[in-house]
Every structure is written in structure tokens, then in C-alpha cells.
Amino acid sequence: MKSKKKSNKFMSSVKVGAKGQIVIPKEVREMFGIEPGDTLMLLADSDKGIALQKYGIFSKIADAIFAGKAKEIYPEQSEEDSVAFAEKIKEIEANDNDSN
């Protein structure tokens, strides 16, 4: 599939390589300011699909949850589930820092 770019939107296809890797198209990396070495969070839900986001967004969410704002951010989730989510985010950060 050829890529299409329209203002702040982009559509393209990517192929999964033998090691399960994909290349994020240059236009998308530029659109979101993704640089070599950046950490991205991959979220997957069997019903909703796959999403990628820069790690910094989730770090801020985790910090807000730990600051007692879980119900403001995720009102439909229990406090315990929100804290578990925040702890997982920080665990990923710690593992990423250990590997550098």
C-alpha cells in the first residue's frame, strides 16, 4: 500500500520482518518527534488493536496516578487497577534504564 499524507494524518502499510520488527515511516517519526533511542510504549488489546505512544506521555500519567489523581485520569477504573498500571509503567522505565 502506498502511503498517503494529509495535513496531520498519515496512512501507510508496513511489513513485519523475520524478527517481528517494523519500520516506523519517516513521516510518522517526524510528525511525532520520534528520534533514535526514544522509548515507545506498545499497548495491545485483543478487541481494540495495537497502539504506540512515546514513553514520556505514560510516565506523566503514572506520576499523576501516584499523586492521587487516578480517578481524574481513569474514572472507570478502580484505584488499585490504576496504581497497578502506573507501577507497570515505572517498571518498564526501570528496565529500560537498566539496559542502557
N, CA, C and O atoms as CSV, one atom per row, in Angstrom:
chain,resi,resn,atom,element,x,y,z
A,1,MET,N,N,0.855,-1.183,0.000
A,1,MET,CA,C,0.000,0.000,0.000
A,1,MET,C,C,0.893,1.234,0.000
A,1,MET,O,O,1.831,1.335,0.790
A,2,LYS,N,N,0.597,2.151,-0.875
A,2,LYS,CA,C,1.335,3.408,-0.883
A,2,LYS,C,C,0.879,4.265,0.280
A,2,LYS,O,O,-0.260,4.174,0.739
A,3,SER,N,N,1.790,5.092,0.741
A,3,SER,CA,C,1.444,5.952,1.866
A,3,SER,C,C,0.680,7.174,1.381
A,3,SER,O,O,0.849,7.642,0.255
A,4,LYS,N,N,-0.168,7.669,2.275
A,4,LYS,CA,C,-0.932,8.881,1.992
A,4,LYS,C,C,-0.730,9.833,3.153
A,4,LYS,O,O,-0.801,9.432,4.315
A,5,LYS,N,N,-0.481,11.083,2.841
A,5,LYS,CA,C,-0.282,12.089,3.871
A,5,LYS,C,C,-1.240,13.245,3.607
A,5,LYS,O,O,-1.309,13.768,2.495
A,6,LYS,N,N,-1.967,13.629,4.631
A,6,LYS,CA,C,-2.874,14.766,4.515
A,6,LYS,C,C,-2.805,15.524,5.828
A,6,LYS,O,O,-3.227,15.007,6.863
A,7,SER,N,N,-2.294,16.711,5.804
A,7,SER,CA,C,-2.114,17.578,6.971
A,7,SER,C,C,-1.502,16.814,8.138
A,7,SER,O,O,-0.332,16.434,8.082
A,8,ASN,N,N,-2.278,16.583,9.194
A,8,ASN,CA,C,-1.729,15.926,10.380
A,8,ASN,C,C,-2.119,14.447,10.439
A,8,ASN,O,O,-2.145,13.846,11.513
A,9,LYS,N,N,-2.418,13.875,9.288
A,9,LYS,CA,C,-2.796,12.472,9.229
A,9,LYS,C,C,-1.867,11.742,8.273
A,9,LYS,O,O,-1.327,12.335,7.338
A,10,PHE,N,N,-1.690,10.457,8.515
A,10,PHE,CA,C,-0.809,9.656,7.671
A,10,PHE,C,C,-1.309,8.229,7.669
A,10,PHE,O,O,-1.718,7.710,8.707
A,11,MET,N,N,-1.278,7.585,6.499
A,11,MET,CA,C,-1.645,6.186,6.415
A,11,MET,C,C,-0.619,5.473,5.550
A,11,MET,O,O,-0.189,5.987,4.517
A,12,SER,N,N,-0.238,4.290,5.986
A,12,SER,CA,C,0.726,3.511,5.241
A,12,SER,C,C,0.617,2.070,5.689
A,12,SER,O,O,-0.016,1.773,6.702
A,13,SER,N,N,1.220,1.194,4.951
A,13,SER,CA,C,1.353,-0.182,5.412
A,13,SER,C,C,2.825,-0.412,5.741
A,13,SER,O,O,3.708,0.226,5.169
A,14,VAL,N,N,3.069,-1.315,6.654
A,14,VAL,CA,C,4.428,-1.706,6.998
A,14,VAL,C,C,4.467,-3.227,7.027
A,14,VAL,O,O,3.456,-3.874,7.300
A,15,LYS,N,N,5.614,-3.785,6.751
A,15,LYS,CA,C,5.772,-5.234,6.780
A,15,LYS,C,C,6.494,-5.634,8.060
A,15,LYS,O,O,7.401,-4.941,8.522
A,16,VAL,N,N,6.087,-6.741,8.613
A,16,VAL,CA,C,6.745,-7.298,9.791
A,16,VAL,C,C,7.882,-8.170,9.299
A,16,VAL,O,O,7.685,-9.079,8.493
A,17,GLY,N,N,9.097,-7.876,9.805
A,17,GLY,CA,C,10.265,-8.653,9.412
A,17,GLY,C,C,10.357,-9.979,10.149
A,17,GLY,O,O,9.521,-10.289,10.997
A,18,ALA,N,N,11.365,-10.746,9.823
A,18,ALA,CA,C,11.557,-12.075,10.395
A,18,ALA,C,C,11.697,-12.048,11.914
A,18,ALA,O,O,11.339,-13.016,12.585
A,19,LYS,N,N,12.212,-10.956,12.456
A,19,LYS,CA,C,12.375,-10.828,13.911
A,19,LYS,C,C,11.191,-10.116,14.553
A,19,LYS,O,O,11.268,-9.745,15.724
A,20,GLY,N,N,10.097,-9.915,13.820
A,20,GLY,CA,C,8.920,-9.258,14.364
A,20,GLY,C,C,9.032,-7.745,14.394
A,20,GLY,O,O,8.233,-7.085,15.059
A,21,GLN,N,N,9.994,-7.182,13.696
A,21,GLN,CA,C,10.206,-5.741,13.716
A,21,GLN,C,C,9.478,-5.056,12.565
A,21,GLN,O,O,9.257,-5.641,11.505
A,22,ILE,N,N,9.115,-3.803,12.806
A,22,ILE,CA,C,8.559,-2.959,11.749
A,22,ILE,C,C,9.361,-1.665,11.707
A,22,ILE,O,O,10.024,-1.302,12.679
A,23,VAL,N,N,9.295,-0.982,10.588
A,23,VAL,CA,C,9.913,0.331,10.448
A,23,VAL,C,C,8.802,1.366,10.532
A,23,VAL,O,O,7.812,1.287,9.804
A,24,ILE,N,N,8.968,2.328,11.414
A,24,ILE,CA,C,8.012,3.431,11.503
A,24,ILE,C,C,8.378,4.409,10.388
A,24,ILE,O,O,9.506,4.900,10.342
A,25,PRO,N,N,7.439,4.695,9.495
A,25,PRO,CA,C,7.765,5.576,8.370
A,25,PRO,C,C,8.321,6.935,8.822
A,25,PRO,O,O,7.939,7.468,9.864
A,26,LYS,N,N,9.221,7.467,8.015
A,26,LYS,CA,C,9.884,8.737,8.323
A,26,LYS,C,C,8.878,9.838,8.620
A,26,LYS,O,O,9.067,10.616,9.556
A,27,GLU,N,N,7.808,9.909,7.828
A,27,GLU,CA,C,6.820,10.958,8.015
A,27,GLU,C,C,6.175,10.880,9.397
A,27,GLU,O,O,5.895,11.906,10.015
A,28,VAL,N,N,5.945,9.670,9.872
A,28,VAL,CA,C,5.340,9.479,11.194
A,28,VAL,C,C,6.349,9.824,12.292
A,28,VAL,O,O,5.996,10.459,13.286
A,29,ARG,N,N,7.603,9.407,12.112
A,29,ARG,CA,C,8.634,9.765,13.103
A,29,ARG,C,C,8.757,11.275,13.212
A,29,ARG,O,O,8.873,11.810,14.315
A,30,GLU,N,N,8.733,11.966,12.080
A,30,GLU,CA,C,8.812,13.425,12.104
A,30,GLU,C,C,7.569,14.037,12.745
A,30,GLU,O,O,7.676,14.976,13.533
A,31,MET,N,N,6.401,13.513,12.413
A,31,MET,CA,C,5.140,14.029,12.940
A,31,MET,C,C,5.106,13.987,14.461
A,31,MET,O,O,4.590,14.903,15.100
A,32,PHE,N,N,5.663,12.910,15.049
A,32,PHE,CA,C,5.609,12.722,16.496
A,32,PHE,C,C,6.943,12.982,17.196
A,32,PHE,O,O,7.071,12.753,18.399
A,33,GLY,N,N,7.924,13.456,16.451
A,33,GLY,CA,C,9.210,13.771,17.063
A,33,GLY,C,C,9.920,12.543,17.614
A,33,GLY,O,O,10.586,12.627,18.646
A,34,ILE,N,N,9.788,11.415,16.947
A,34,ILE,CA,C,10.432,10.175,17.399
A,34,ILE,C,C,11.848,10.141,16.864
A,34,ILE,O,O,12.080,10.223,15.658
A,35,GLU,N,N,12.788,10.018,17.785
A,35,GLU,CA,C,14.214,10.021,17.450
A,35,GLU,C,C,14.832,8.670,17.797
A,35,GLU,O,O,14.292,7.938,18.628
A,36,PRO,N,N,15.967,8.330,17.164
A,36,PRO,CA,C,16.654,7.089,17.542
A,36,PRO,C,C,16.936,7.069,19.044
A,36,PRO,O,O,17.384,8.064,19.613
A,37,GLY,N,N,16.673,5.945,19.668
A,37,GLY,CA,C,16.903,5.805,21.105
A,37,GLY,C,C,15.685,6.121,21.957
A,37,GLY,O,O,15.680,5.807,23.147
A,38,ASP,N,N,14.642,6.739,21.381
A,38,ASP,CA,C,13.417,7.011,22.139
A,38,ASP,C,C,12.768,5.696,22.559
A,38,ASP,O,O,12.853,4.693,21.850
A,39,THR,N,N,12.129,5.717,23.706
A,39,THR,CA,C,11.367,4.564,24.166
A,39,THR,C,C,9.906,4.792,23.828
A,39,THR,O,O,9.342,5.844,24.129
A,40,LEU,N,N,9.304,3.799,23.203
A,40,LEU,CA,C,7.883,3.846,22.882
A,40,LEU,C,C,7.163,2.794,23.708
A,40,LEU,O,O,7.720,1.736,24.000
A,41,MET,N,N,5.941,3.084,24.079
A,41,MET,CA,C,5.096,2.121,24.774
A,41,MET,C,C,4.200,1.479,23.731
A,41,MET,O,O,3.604,2.167,22.903
A,42,LEU,N,N,4.108,0.168,23.775
A,42,LEU,CA,C,3.200,-0.556,22.916
A,42,LEU,C,C,2.069,-1.073,23.790
A,42,LEU,O,O,2.304,-1.786,24.767
A,43,LEU,N,N,0.851,-0.713,23.437
A,43,LEU,CA,C,-0.321,-1.193,24.152
A,43,LEU,C,C,-1.106,-2.072,23.195
A,43,LEU,O,O,-1.295,-1.720,22.030
A,44,ALA,N,N,-1.562,-3.216,23.687
A,44,ALA,CA,C,-2.318,-4.126,22.837
A,44,ALA,C,C,-3.562,-4.594,23.569
A,44,ALA,O,O,-3.516,-4.936,24.751
A,45,ASP,N,N,-4.654,-4.602,22.859
A,45,ASP,CA,C,-5.931,-5.083,23.367
A,45,ASP,C,C,-6.519,-5.934,22.251
A,45,ASP,O,O,-6.655,-5.469,21.120
A,46,SER,N,N,-6.866,-7.170,22.560
A,46,SER,CA,C,-7.333,-8.075,21.505
A,46,SER,C,C,-8.604,-7.575,20.824
A,46,SER,O,O,-8.885,-7.969,19.691
A,47,ASP,N,N,-9.370,-6.725,21.483
A,47,ASP,CA,C,-10.576,-6.168,20.867
A,47,ASP,C,C,-10.326,-4.838,20.168
A,47,ASP,O,O,-10.928,-4.558,19.131
A,48,LYS,N,N,-9.441,-4.017,20.729
A,48,LYS,CA,C,-9.260,-2.651,20.233
A,48,LYS,C,C,-8.063,-2.479,19.310
A,48,LYS,O,O,-8.026,-1.522,18.538
A,49,GLY,N,N,-7.078,-3.383,19.367
A,49,GLY,CA,C,-5.932,-3.298,18.484
A,49,GLY,C,C,-4.652,-2.908,19.201
A,49,GLY,O,O,-4.522,-3.075,20.413
A,50,ILE,N,N,-3.708,-2.385,18.425
A,50,ILE,CA,C,-2.369,-2.043,18.912
A,50,ILE,C,C,-2.172,-0.536,18.791
A,50,ILE,O,O,-2.596,0.084,17.815
A,51,ALA,N,N,-1.519,0.045,19.804
A,51,ALA,CA,C,-1.195,1.475,19.766
A,51,ALA,C,C,0.240,1.667,20.234
A,51,ALA,O,O,0.736,0.931,21.087
A,52,LEU,N,N,0.893,2.665,19.662
A,52,LEU,CA,C,2.239,3.072,20.076
A,52,LEU,C,C,2.178,4.511,20.548
A,52,LEU,O,O,1.469,5.334,19.969
A,53,GLN,N,N,2.922,4.811,21.597
A,53,GLN,CA,C,2.979,6.179,22.105
A,53,GLN,C,C,4.351,6.390,22.720
A,53,GLN,O,O,4.954,5.451,23.239
A,54,LYS,N,N,4.841,7.610,22.665
A,54,LYS,CA,C,6.126,7.911,23.298
A,54,LYS,C,C,6.004,7.661,24.800
A,54,LYS,O,O,4.972,7.950,25.408
A,55,TYR,N,N,7.058,7.125,25.382
A,55,TYR,CA,C,7.029,6.744,26.788
A,55,TYR,C,C,6.723,7.924,27.709
A,55,TYR,O,O,6.025,7.752,28.709
A,56,GLY,N,N,7.221,9.098,27.400
A,56,GLY,CA,C,7.065,10.262,28.276
A,56,GLY,C,C,5.617,10.552,28.633
A,56,GLY,O,O,5.337,11.000,29.745
A,57,ILE,N,N,4.707,10.309,27.727
A,57,ILE,CA,C,3.276,10.521,27.997
A,57,ILE,C,C,2.831,9.612,29.140
A,57,ILE,O,O,2.133,10.050,30.054
A,58,PHE,N,N,3.237,8.348,29.082
A,58,PHE,CA,C,2.826,7.392,30.107
A,58,PHE,C,C,3.524,7.637,31.430
A,58,PHE,O,O,2.957,7.368,32.489
A,59,SER,N,N,4.732,8.137,31.383
A,59,SER,CA,C,5.432,8.481,32.612
A,59,SER,C,C,4.679,9.574,33.367
A,59,SER,O,O,4.556,9.525,34.591
A,60,LYS,N,N,4.178,10.561,32.622
A,60,LYS,CA,C,3.385,11.637,33.244
A,60,LYS,C,C,2.077,11.098,33.808
A,60,LYS,O,O,1.641,11.525,34.877
A,61,ILE,N,N,1.451,10.168,33.101
A,61,ILE,CA,C,0.216,9.546,33.602
A,61,ILE,C,C,0.502,8.803,34.897
A,61,ILE,O,O,-0.249,8.928,35.864
A,62,ALA,N,N,1.590,8.025,34.925
A,62,ALA,CA,C,1.950,7.282,36.136
A,62,ALA,C,C,2.212,8.243,37.296
A,62,ALA,O,O,1.764,7.998,38.416
A,63,ASP,N,N,2.925,9.319,37.037
A,63,ASP,CA,C,3.203,10.298,38.092
A,63,ASP,C,C,1.902,10.883,38.648
A,63,ASP,O,O,1.766,11.061,39.858
A,64,ALA,N,N,0.948,11.180,37.761
A,64,ALA,CA,C,-0.337,11.729,38.210
A,64,ALA,C,C,-1.106,10.712,39.045
A,64,ALA,O,O,-1.725,11.071,40.046
A,65,ILE,N,N,-1.070,9.444,38.640
A,65,ILE,CA,C,-1.745,8.399,39.420
A,65,ILE,C,C,-1.132,8.302,40.802
A,65,ILE,O,O,-1.850,8.234,41.800
A,66,PHE,N,N,0.199,8.294,40.869
A,66,PHE,CA,C,0.873,8.209,42.166
A,66,PHE,C,C,0.617,9.460,43.011
A,66,PHE,O,O,0.738,9.412,44.235
A,67,ALA,N,N,0.268,10.570,42.374
A,67,ALA,CA,C,-0.038,11.813,43.094
A,67,ALA,C,C,-1.497,11.854,43.553
A,67,ALA,O,O,-1.963,12.879,44.053
A,68,GLY,N,N,-2.218,10.743,43.384
A,68,GLY,CA,C,-3.591,10.663,43.865
A,68,GLY,C,C,-4.645,11.109,42.872
A,68,GLY,O,O,-5.787,11.361,43.259
A,69,LYS,N,N,-4.288,11.211,41.600
A,69,LYS,CA,C,-5.240,11.692,40.594
A,69,LYS,C,C,-5.788,10.574,39.717
A,69,LYS,O,O,-6.247,10.832,38.604
A,70,ALA,N,N,-5.748,9.342,40.198
A,70,ALA,CA,C,-6.181,8.199,39.395
A,70,ALA,C,C,-7.619,8.336,38.931
A,70,ALA,O,O,-7.915,8.071,37.766
A,71,LYS,N,N,-8.510,8.741,39.806
A,71,LYS,CA,C,-9.935,8.852,39.445
A,71,LYS,C,C,-10.179,9.954,38.429
A,71,LYS,O,O,-11.124,9.870,37.644
A,72,GLU,N,N,-9.336,10.996,38.427
A,72,GLU,CA,C,-9.469,12.056,37.432
A,72,GLU,C,C,-9.052,11.562,36.045
A,72,GLU,O,O,-9.635,11.952,35.034
A,73,ILE,N,N,-8.039,10.703,36.015
A,73,ILE,CA,C,-7.493,10.224,34.751
A,73,ILE,C,C,-8.314,9.065,34.201
A,73,ILE,O,O,-8.679,9.058,33.025
A,74,TYR,N,N,-8.601,8.085,35.054
A,74,TYR,CA,C,-9.339,6.888,34.653
A,74,TYR,C,C,-10.492,6.646,35.616
A,74,TYR,O,O,-10.413,5.746,36.452
A,75,PRO,N,N,-11.567,7.436,35.516
A,75,PRO,CA,C,-12.669,7.319,36.483
A,75,PRO,C,C,-13.362,5.961,36.471
A,75,PRO,O,O,-13.958,5.567,37.473
A,76,GLU,N,N,-13.292,5.241,35.353
A,76,GLU,CA,C,-13.973,3.957,35.272
A,76,GLU,C,C,-13.168,2.803,35.888
A,76,GLU,O,O,-13.686,1.700,36.064
A,77,GLN,N,N,-11.904,3.071,36.211
A,77,GLN,CA,C,-11.034,2.040,36.777
A,77,GLN,C,C,-10.961,2.168,38.289
A,77,GLN,O,O,-11.121,3.255,38.845
A,78,SER,N,N,-10.714,1.034,38.945
A,78,SER,CA,C,-10.518,1.084,40.393
A,78,SER,C,C,-9.162,1.722,40.688
A,78,SER,O,O,-8.263,1.726,39.848
A,79,GLU,N,N,-9.039,2.253,41.883
A,79,GLU,CA,C,-7.763,2.845,42.316
A,79,GLU,C,C,-6.645,1.803,42.223
A,79,GLU,O,O,-5.536,2.112,41.787
A,80,GLU,N,N,-6.941,0.584,42.628
A,80,GLU,CA,C,-5.939,-0.495,42.615
A,80,GLU,C,C,-5.472,-0.791,41.188
A,80,GLU,O,O,-4.277,-0.972,40.951
A,81,ASP,N,N,-6.418,-0.841,40.233
A,81,ASP,CA,C,-6.035,-1.099,38.849
A,81,ASP,C,C,-5.190,0.042,38.284
A,81,ASP,O,O,-4.231,-0.196,37.550
A,82,SER,N,N,-5.545,1.265,38.622
A,82,SER,CA,C,-4.776,2.414,38.138
A,82,SER,C,C,-3.362,2.407,38.705
A,82,SER,O,O,-2.401,2.681,37.986
A,83,VAL,N,N,-3.233,2.094,39.990
A,83,VAL,CA,C,-1.908,2.037,40.606
A,83,VAL,C,C,-1.094,0.900,39.999
A,83,VAL,O,O,0.103,1.062,39.760
A,84,ALA,N,N,-1.723,-0.251,39.746
A,84,ALA,CA,C,-1.011,-1.372,39.119
A,84,ALA,C,C,-0.506,-0.972,37.730
A,84,ALA,O,O,0.603,-1.335,37.337
A,85,PHE,N,N,-1.331,-0.220,36.990
A,85,PHE,CA,C,-0.946,0.282,35.675
A,85,PHE,C,C,0.260,1.214,35.798
A,85,PHE,O,O,1.223,1.094,35.040
A,86,ALA,N,N,0.205,2.132,36.743
A,86,ALA,CA,C,1.300,3.082,36.959
A,86,ALA,C,C,2.577,2.356,37.372
A,86,ALA,O,O,3.667,2.709,36.921
A,87,GLU,N,N,2.446,1.353,38.221
A,87,GLU,CA,C,3.622,0.580,38.649
A,87,GLU,C,C,4.257,-0.140,37.469
A,87,GLU,O,O,5.482,-0.209,37.371
A,88,LYS,N,N,3.432,-0.681,36.567
A,88,LYS,CA,C,3.954,-1.366,35.378
A,88,LYS,C,C,4.698,-0.373,34.484
A,88,LYS,O,O,5.749,-0.702,33.934
A,89,ILE,N,N,4.163,0.831,34.337
A,89,ILE,CA,C,4.839,1.857,33.540
A,89,ILE,C,C,6.218,2.157,34.115
A,89,ILE,O,O,7.202,2.212,33.377
A,90,LYS,N,N,6.292,2.349,35.415
A,90,LYS,CA,C,7.576,2.660,36.056
A,90,LYS,C,C,8.527,1.466,35.999
A,90,LYS,O,O,9.742,1.646,35.925
A,91,GLU,N,N,7.985,0.253,36.034
A,91,GLU,CA,C,8.814,-0.950,35.908
A,91,GLU,C,C,9.459,-0.998,34.522
A,91,GLU,O,O,10.633,-1.342,34.386
A,92,ILE,N,N,8.685,-0.652,33.506
A,92,ILE,CA,C,9.220,-0.607,32.144
A,92,ILE,C,C,10.323,0.436,32.049
A,92,ILE,O,O,11.353,0.200,31.417
A,93,GLU,N,N,10.113,1.583,32.672
A,93,GLU,CA,C,11.136,2.637,32.677
A,93,GLU,C,C,12.408,2.144,33.347
A,93,GLU,O,O,13.506,2.362,32.836
A,94,ALA,N,N,12.265,1.482,34.488
A,94,ALA,CA,C,13.433,0.980,35.224
A,94,ALA,C,C,14.184,-0.063,34.388
A,94,ALA,O,O,15.415,-0.054,34.343
A,95,ASN,N,N,13.452,-0.953,33.735
A,95,ASN,CA,C,14.087,-1.969,32.892
A,95,ASN,C,C,14.792,-1.333,31.714
A,95,ASN,O,O,15.869,-1.774,31.315
A,96,ASP,N,N,14.182,-0.289,31.151
A,96,ASP,CA,C,14.793,0.400,30.017
A,96,ASP,C,C,16.080,1.098,30.462
A,96,ASP,O,O,17.076,1.081,29.739
A,97,ASN,N,N,16.063,1.704,31.635
A,97,ASN,CA,C,17.255,2.379,32.148
A,97,ASN,C,C,18.357,1.382,32.488
A,97,ASN,O,O,19.537,1.691,32.324
A,98,ASP,N,N,17.991,0.196,32.958
A,98,ASP,CA,C,18.975,-0.840,33.270
A,98,ASP,C,C,19.671,-1.354,32.017
A,98,ASP,O,O,20.840,-1.736,32.068
A,99,SER,N,N,18.952,-1.366,30.883
A,99,SER,CA,C,19.520,-1.897,29.659
A,99,SER,C,C,20.396,-0.887,28.936
A,99,SER,O,O,21.085,-1.247,27.982
A,100,ASN,N,N,20.386,0.375,29.370
A,100,ASN,CA,C,21.211,1.417,28.724
A,100,ASN,C,C,22.553,1.543,29.382
A,100,ASN,O,O,23.368,2.367,28.968
